[in-house]
Amino acid sequence: MVTPSYHELVAQAKREIREVTAPELAALDPPPLIVDVRETHEYHTGTIRGAVLVPRGVLGSDIGRLVPDPETEIVLICSAGNRSALAAKELQDLGYRRVASLAGGMMAWRMSGGDTALPRDEPAARYARHLVLPGVGAAGQRRLGAARVLVVGAGGLGSPVLLYLAAAGVGTIGVVDADVVDVSNLQRQIVHDTAGVGRPKAESAAEAMVALNPGVAVIAHPERLVASSAHRLLSDYDLVVDGSDNFETRYLLNDTALELGIPLVHGSVFRWEGQVTVVDPHRGPCYRCLFPEPPPPDVAPDCAVAGVFGAVPGVIGSLMAVEAGKVILGAGDALIGVLLVYDGWTGEFTRLAVRRRPGCQAPHR
């Protein structure tokens, strides 16, 4: 039996798979997942912007982790369109039904004037799980990268928010906190570590975020948010996340965000419980609609008095990060007009519908 030559294998593969031209690929909307099957050194000479590197030699073993859904639209690229044709045939045999090869490869793409990029910190690999995720994709990742989010409080709630926003690639993240790290914080404030005890929280958090993702810009505001500074701090951002621990700051954030027309994600915790909601300045209720007056201190003492199980702020802070991401992306159903309550003692979630309160004194739009 005569073994087919490489060129015969390529020709056979091209008869069995779908090829797209460079102009056709550029026109696809929504854009597909682009997988570069070349070797690493070729990839670093330039690739299609947003492409994920998976060398052909490991494609069969790695594609299941990268793209678990066989209905995902994938376009494979290489230098001239030959290796990508063989790779497309391989993926078809594995059950991927919406796979194509770029005819002519990178040579054809460049000749057509297509957009290319030199990989820096492998952003496509870093955000690979976002790029294949419905509701995010390449366009959504660009929105995350262009977003400016201010997080008030680098404590129990702010810690997971800051880490997850940095990990998600949110382009600019500001962190406001005037306190310093205390050893008692470390039971729940996971953005800090033992070596950071005594350091300003805003600086400690900023350092941890940059270590996690050097591609994000972090602005530390080691100051207390008060009436005289609120407009200055909030006005440079598109979204505010309230991880504060007192009612005075919560009301101030609510009112300032409404005045500036900036959406606000709020969260709070108490012992084994926590709650999350989203305030949209153009629709729905605000924090004052939920709580017109602060409760007496003996009814809602702070965590230094009442205590809090360390993982509860982690749960609530993670939910706040999800809501922040949804607001940035314009995806999913944000918790506008909904107070999501978590009871860690029973493991139950409760959704409470909330309406704008007639006569609310906040500056609604």
C-alpha positions as CSV (number, residue, x, y, z in Angstrom):
1,M,0.0,0.0,0.0
2,V,1.4,3.4,-1.0
3,T,1.5,6.0,1.8
4,P,0.0,9.3,0.6
5,S,2.4,12.2,0.4
6,Y,2.0,15.3,2.5
7,H,0.6,17.2,-0.5
8,E,-1.9,14.4,-1.2
9,L,-3.1,14.5,2.4
10,V,-3.5,18.3,2.2
11,A,-5.5,18.0,-1.0
12,Q,-7.7,15.3,0.4
13,A,-8.3,17.4,3.5
14,K,-9.3,20.4,1.5
15,R,-11.9,18.4,-0.4
16,E,-13.5,17.4,2.9
17,I,-13.4,20.6,4.9
18,R,-14.7,24.2,4.5
19,E,-12.3,27.0,3.6
20,V,-12.9,30.7,4.0
21,T,-11.1,33.5,2.3
22,A,-9.4,36.4,4.1
23,P,-12.2,38.8,3.2
24,E,-14.9,36.3,4.3
25,L,-13.2,35.8,7.6
26,A,-12.9,39.6,8.2
27,A,-16.6,39.9,7.5
28,L,-17.9,37.2,9.8
29,D,-20.2,38.7,12.5
30,P,-20.0,37.7,15.3
31,P,-16.4,36.9,14.8
32,P,-15.4,33.2,15.2
33,L,-12.8,31.8,17.5
34,I,-9.5,32.0,15.5
35,V,-7.0,29.3,16.4
36,D,-3.4,29.7,15.1
37,V,-2.0,26.1,14.6
38,R,1.5,27.3,13.8
39,E,4.5,26.8,16.1
40,T,5.2,29.3,18.9
41,H,8.1,31.0,17.1
42,E,5.9,31.6,14.0
43,Y,3.0,32.9,16.1
44,H,5.3,35.5,17.6
45,T,6.1,37.0,14.2
46,G,2.5,38.2,14.1
47,T,-0.9,36.7,14.0
48,I,-4.5,37.7,13.4
49,R,-5.6,40.0,16.3
50,G,-7.4,37.9,18.9
51,A,-6.2,34.5,17.7
52,V,-5.4,31.8,20.2
53,L,-2.2,29.8,19.8
54,V,-2.7,26.0,19.8
55,P,0.1,24.3,17.8
56,R,-1.1,21.6,15.5
57,G,0.9,18.9,17.4
58,V,-1.2,19.4,20.5
59,L,-4.5,20.5,18.9
60,G,-6.2,17.2,19.3
61,S,-5.4,16.9,23.0
62,D,-5.9,20.5,24.0
63,I,-9.0,21.5,22.0
64,G,-11.4,19.8,24.3
65,R,-10.3,22.0,27.2
66,L,-10.2,25.2,25.1
67,V,-13.4,24.6,23.2
68,P,-15.7,22.1,25.0
69,D,-18.7,23.0,22.8
70,P,-18.5,21.3,19.4
71,E,-20.9,23.8,18.0
72,T,-18.5,26.7,18.5
73,E,-17.5,28.4,15.2
74,I,-13.8,28.0,14.7
75,V,-11.4,29.2,12.0
76,L,-8.0,27.6,11.9
77,I,-5.0,29.5,10.5
78,C,-1.4,28.7,9.6
79,S,1.2,30.2,7.2
80,A,-0.2,29.1,3.9
81,G,-3.5,27.2,4.7
82,N,-2.1,23.7,4.5
83,R,-1.5,22.8,8.1
84,S,-4.8,24.5,9.0
85,A,-6.6,22.3,6.5
86,L,-5.2,19.1,8.0
87,A,-6.1,20.5,11.5
88,A,-9.6,21.3,10.4
89,K,-10.0,17.7,9.1
90,E,-8.8,16.5,12.5
91,L,-11.3,18.6,14.4
92,Q,-14.1,17.5,12.1
93,D,-13.2,13.9,12.9
94,L,-13.4,14.8,16.6
95,G,-17.0,16.1,16.2
96,Y,-16.5,19.8,15.7
97,R,-19.1,20.7,13.1
98,R,-18.5,24.5,12.5
99,V,-14.8,24.5,11.7
100,A,-13.1,26.0,8.7
101,S,-9.5,26.7,7.5
102,L,-8.3,30.1,6.3
103,A,-7.4,29.6,2.6
104,G,-3.9,30.9,2.0
105,G,-3.2,31.3,5.7
106,M,-1.4,34.3,7.1
107,M,0.1,35.1,3.7
108,A,-3.4,35.7,2.2
109,W,-4.5,37.6,5.3
110,R,-1.6,40.0,5.1
111,M,-2.0,40.5,1.4
112,S,-5.7,41.4,2.0
113,G,-4.7,44.1,4.5
114,G,-6.1,42.2,7.4
115,D,-5.4,43.4,11.0
116,T,-2.5,41.6,12.7
117,A,-0.9,41.9,16.1
118,L,2.4,40.9,17.7
119,P,1.5,38.9,20.8
120,R,2.2,40.7,24.1
121,D,1.8,38.7,27.3
122,E,-0.2,36.3,25.2
123,P,-3.5,38.0,25.8
124,A,-5.4,35.6,23.6
125,A,-4.1,32.7,25.6
126,R,-4.8,34.5,28.9
127,Y,-8.4,35.3,28.0
128,A,-9.0,32.1,26.0
129,R,-12.0,31.0,28.1
130,H,-13.6,34.4,27.6
131,L,-13.0,34.4,23.8
132,V,-15.2,31.3,23.4
133,L,-17.8,32.3,25.9
134,P,-21.2,33.5,24.7
135,G,-21.8,37.0,25.9
136,V,-18.0,37.8,25.9
137,G,-16.0,36.8,22.8
138,A,-13.4,39.0,21.2
139,A,-15.7,42.1,21.2
140,G,-16.6,41.6,24.8
141,Q,-13.0,41.2,25.8
142,R,-12.2,44.5,24.1
143,R,-15.0,46.1,26.1
144,L,-13.5,44.8,29.3
145,G,-10.1,46.1,28.3
146,A,-11.6,49.6,27.7
147,A,-13.6,49.8,30.9
148,R,-12.6,51.9,33.9
149,V,-14.0,50.6,37.2
150,L,-13.6,52.1,40.7
151,V,-13.8,49.8,43.7
152,V,-14.4,51.4,47.0
153,G,-13.0,49.3,49.8
154,A,-10.1,46.8,49.6
155,G,-11.5,44.6,52.3
156,G,-13.4,41.4,52.5
157,L,-15.8,42.3,49.6
158,G,-13.3,44.3,47.6
159,S,-10.7,41.6,47.7
160,P,-12.4,39.1,45.3
161,V,-13.9,41.9,43.2
162,L,-10.4,43.4,42.6
163,L,-8.8,40.1,41.9
164,Y,-11.5,38.9,39.5
165,L,-11.7,42.2,37.6
166,A,-7.9,42.2,37.2
167,A,-8.0,38.6,36.1
168,A,-10.8,39.4,33.6
169,G,-8.7,42.1,31.9
170,V,-10.6,45.2,33.0
171,G,-8.4,47.9,31.6
172,T,-8.3,50.4,34.4
173,I,-9.2,49.6,38.0
174,G,-9.1,52.2,40.8
175,V,-9.1,51.2,44.4
176,V,-10.1,53.5,47.2
177,D,-9.2,52.6,50.8
178,A,-7.6,54.7,53.5
179,D,-6.9,51.9,56.0
180,V,-3.7,49.8,56.5
181,V,-3.6,46.0,56.5
182,D,-4.1,44.5,59.9
183,V,-3.5,40.9,60.8
184,S,-7.2,40.5,61.7
185,N,-8.0,41.3,58.1
186,L,-6.3,38.3,56.6
187,Q,-9.1,35.9,57.6
188,R,-11.2,37.2,54.8
189,Q,-9.3,39.9,52.8
190,I,-7.5,37.7,50.4
191,V,-6.0,40.4,48.2
192,H,-3.5,41.0,51.1
193,D,-0.9,38.7,52.7
194,T,1.0,38.5,55.9
195,A,4.0,40.4,54.5
196,G,1.7,43.3,53.8
197,V,0.6,43.9,57.4
198,G,1.0,47.6,58.1
199,R,0.9,48.6,54.5
200,P,-1.8,50.9,53.0
201,K,-4.5,48.6,51.7
202,A,-4.9,50.4,48.4
203,E,-1.2,49.9,47.6
204,S,-1.2,46.3,48.8
205,A,-4.2,45.5,46.7
206,A,-2.7,47.3,43.7
207,E,0.5,45.3,43.9
208,A,-1.4,42.0,44.1
209,M,-3.6,42.9,41.1
210,V,-0.6,43.8,38.9
211,A,1.2,40.6,40.0
212,L,-1.9,38.7,38.8
213,N,-2.3,40.5,35.5
214,P,0.4,43.0,34.5
215,G,-1.7,44.0,31.5
216,V,-4.2,46.0,33.6
217,A,-3.7,49.6,34.9
218,V,-4.3,50.0,38.6
219,I,-4.7,53.3,40.3
220,A,-4.4,53.3,44.1
221,H,-6.4,56.0,46.0
222,P,-5.1,55.6,49.6
223,E,-7.7,58.0,51.0
224,R,-11.1,58.0,52.6
225,L,-14.1,58.7,50.4
226,V,-16.0,61.7,51.8
227,A,-18.4,64.2,50.5
228,S,-15.6,66.6,49.4
229,S,-13.8,63.9,47.4
230,A,-16.6,61.8,46.0
231,H,-17.2,63.6,42.7
232,R,-13.5,63.8,42.0
233,L,-12.9,60.1,42.6
234,L,-16.0,58.8,40.8
235,S,-16.0,61.1,37.8
236,D,-13.1,59.3,36.0
237,Y,-14.8,55.9,36.0
238,D,-17.5,54.2,34.1
239,L,-18.7,51.9,36.9
240,V,-18.4,51.9,40.7
241,V,-18.4,48.9,42.9
242,D,-19.3,49.5,46.6
243,G,-17.4,47.2,48.9
244,S,-17.6,49.7,51.8
245,D,-18.5,48.6,55.3
246,N,-20.6,51.5,56.6
247,F,-23.9,53.2,55.8
248,E,-22.5,56.7,55.5
249,T,-20.2,55.7,52.6
250,R,-22.9,53.6,51.0
251,Y,-25.4,56.5,50.9
252,L,-22.7,58.8,49.6
253,L,-21.7,56.4,46.8
254,N,-25.3,55.9,45.9
255,D,-26.1,59.6,45.6
256,T,-22.9,60.5,43.8
257,A,-23.2,57.7,41.3
258,L,-26.8,58.7,40.5
259,E,-25.7,62.4,40.1
260,L,-22.9,61.4,37.7
261,G,-25.0,58.8,35.8
262,I,-22.7,56.0,36.7
263,P,-24.0,52.4,37.4
264,L,-23.2,51.1,40.9
265,V,-22.8,47.5,42.1
266,H,-23.5,47.1,45.8
267,G,-22.7,44.3,48.2
268,S,-22.7,43.8,52.0
269,V,-22.3,41.0,54.5
270,F,-23.4,40.3,58.0
271,R,-22.2,37.2,59.9
272,W,-23.2,34.3,57.6
273,E,-25.3,36.4,55.2
274,G,-24.8,38.7,52.4
275,Q,-26.6,40.6,49.6
276,V,-25.9,42.0,46.2
277,T,-27.8,44.5,43.9
278,V,-27.1,46.8,41.0
279,V,-28.2,50.4,40.8
280,D,-28.8,51.8,37.3
281,P,-29.0,55.6,37.3
282,H,-31.6,55.5,34.5
283,R,-34.0,52.9,35.7
284,G,-34.9,50.9,38.8
285,P,-34.5,51.6,42.5
286,C,-31.4,52.9,44.3
287,Y,-29.8,52.0,47.6
288,R,-31.9,54.6,49.4
289,C,-35.1,53.0,47.9
290,L,-34.0,49.7,49.6
291,F,-32.9,51.3,52.9
292,P,-34.3,54.8,53.4
293,E,-32.7,55.1,56.8
294,P,-29.7,53.3,58.3
295,P,-30.7,50.8,60.9
296,P,-29.7,51.4,64.6
297,P,-26.1,50.2,65.3
298,D,-27.3,47.5,67.7
299,V,-29.4,46.0,64.8
300,A,-26.6,46.0,62.2
301,P,-23.2,46.2,64.0
302,D,-20.0,46.1,61.9
303,C,-18.1,42.8,61.5
304,A,-15.6,43.7,64.2
305,V,-18.6,43.4,66.7
306,A,-20.9,40.9,64.9
307,G,-18.2,38.8,63.2
308,V,-18.3,37.3,59.7
309,F,-17.4,33.9,58.3
310,G,-14.4,34.5,56.1
311,A,-15.7,32.9,53.0
312,V,-19.0,34.8,53.0
313,P,-17.4,38.0,51.7
314,G,-15.7,35.8,49.1
315,V,-19.1,34.6,47.9
316,I,-20.7,38.0,47.8
317,G,-17.6,39.7,46.3
318,S,-17.5,37.1,43.6
319,L,-21.1,37.8,42.8
320,M,-20.4,41.5,42.7
321,A,-17.5,40.9,40.2
322,V,-20.0,38.9,38.0
323,E,-22.5,41.7,38.1
324,A,-19.8,44.3,37.3
325,G,-18.7,42.2,34.3
326,K,-22.3,41.9,33.1
327,V,-22.8,45.7,33.3
328,I,-19.6,46.3,31.3
329,L,-20.5,43.7,28.7
330,G,-24.1,44.6,28.5
331,A,-24.7,40.9,28.8
332,G,-27.1,38.8,30.9
333,D,-29.7,40.1,33.4
334,A,-28.0,42.4,35.9
335,L,-29.6,42.6,39.4
336,I,-31.3,45.8,38.7
337,G,-34.5,46.0,40.9
338,V,-33.4,42.7,42.5
339,L,-31.8,42.2,45.9
340,L,-30.1,38.8,45.9
341,V,-29.7,37.5,49.4
342,Y,-27.3,34.7,50.4
343,D,-27.6,32.7,53.6
344,G,-24.4,30.8,54.1
345,W,-25.8,29.0,57.1
346,T,-28.5,27.3,55.1
347,G,-26.9,27.6,51.6
348,E,-30.0,29.3,50.3
349,F,-30.3,32.2,47.8
350,T,-33.4,34.4,47.8
351,R,-34.3,37.0,45.1
352,L,-36.3,39.9,46.4
353,A,-37.9,42.3,43.8
354,V,-37.5,45.9,44.7
355,R,-39.1,49.0,43.1
356,R,-38.2,52.6,43.1
357,R,-39.6,54.1,46.2
358,P,-42.0,57.1,45.7
359,G,-40.6,60.1,47.4
360,C,-37.0,58.8,47.4
361,Q,-34.7,61.7,48.1
362,A,-31.8,60.4,46.0
363,P,-31.1,62.3,42.7
364,H,-32.7,59.8,40.3
365,R,-32.5,60.6,36.6
